[in-house]
Amino acid sequence: MNSDKASSPSATHTESCYRDISVLIVDFDLICLKVASGMLRALTYEVLTAHRAMEALEMIRDEDLRIDMVLMELHMPDMYGLDLLDEIKRISDLPVLMMSFDRSENAMLSSLEKGAYFYFT
């Protein structure tokens, strides 16, 4: 009998399938930033974080950084999320996922109409 321990396909899949995907998380709330980045890192995503919208734009413009996707808060103190979404779409083709405590239909639909791929509440 073979003594090697077999790994389940789902465990192997979880350990490696996101390893080469880099996510930029943008949120002014440091606790939310830490929780979201910790969850994505646990799934083996590469994670970059920005505390301010302008910092996120600088990172997106930096050709030395590889960013595959943006996960961002809608309500931030230095720039409204829809304005940031417009600017990201103007300078890149990155997929953007919005997250917010704002459950209003207007916020959700406006985000999706402006090009967000998904809206989390």
N, C-alpha and C positions, 0 to 999 in steps of 0.2 A: 504494500500500500504506500502511496506517495505521501510523504510527510509535509510537503509544501502546502502552506495555507492558501487556499484559493481566495481571490478577492472578488467581491461581487461587482458586476458591471456598473451598478449605480454608484458605488463608492469610488471606483476608478473614474467614472464620468464626472462626479462632483469634484474630485481632487484636481482635475486637469483641464476641464473644458473651458474654463474662463481665464486661464492663466495668461493668455496673450491679449486679453481685452483690457484696455486702460479707460477708466471712468474718472471724469472730473466732477467732483461734487461741490456745489456752490450753495452755501447757506451761512447766514450771519449768526445763527444760533449754534454756538460751539458744542452744545450737548447733542443736538441733532446731527451735526457734522461728524462727531465722534461715533455715534451709534450707527449711522448709515455707512460710514467708512469701515467700521469694524465688521458689520454684516457682510459687506462686499469682499473685504479681505479674507474673511472666513471661507468664502466661496472661491477664493484664489484669484479674484480680479486684482489688477493693478489699480491702485487708487491714488488720485491727486485731489487735493482739497484747496478751496478758496473761500475765504471768509467774507469777501466783498465782490461785487459785480465787476468792478474795474480790474481787480486782481485776476478774475477769471478771464476777462478779455485779453489781458496781457499774456496769460498762459496759453490761450487758444492761438494767439498770434505768434507765439514762440515756436519757430520751426524745429527747434531741437527737442521739443516735448512731443511725445506721441499720445494723442488723445483720440479715443474711438467713440466716446459717447459722453454726454453731459447730463447730469442729474442735478436739477436746481430748484431752489425755493422760489415761489412766486413773489412773495412780499419780502423785500430787502430794503434796508435804510438808504443805501447809496444809489439805487436804481430799481425802478419797478421791473419785475420779472418779465413782463411782456416786452418792455423796451430792450431788456437784455436779450431776450429771445430774438427780437428783430435784428439786433446787432450781430448776434452769433450767426444767424441765417445769412446776413449780408456778407460776412467774411469767411464763412466755411459751409461745408455741407454736413456737419456733424449732426447726428440724431440727438434730440433734446427731449428729456423726460422731465416733466414738471412735478413738483411735490409741494403740497401746501395744506395748512389747516383749513383753508378757505374752501368750503364745500358748495359754494354758490354755483348755480348752473352757468351764470355769466362768466365767472372765472375759468371754469372748465372749458366751456365752448370757445371762449376767446383764445385760450392757450392752444387748443387743437386747431382752430382756424388759422392761427399765426404760424403753425408748423410744428408744434410739439407732437411727439409720437404718442405720448401717453400722459395722463394726469393722475397722480396718486394723492389721496387724502388720508 
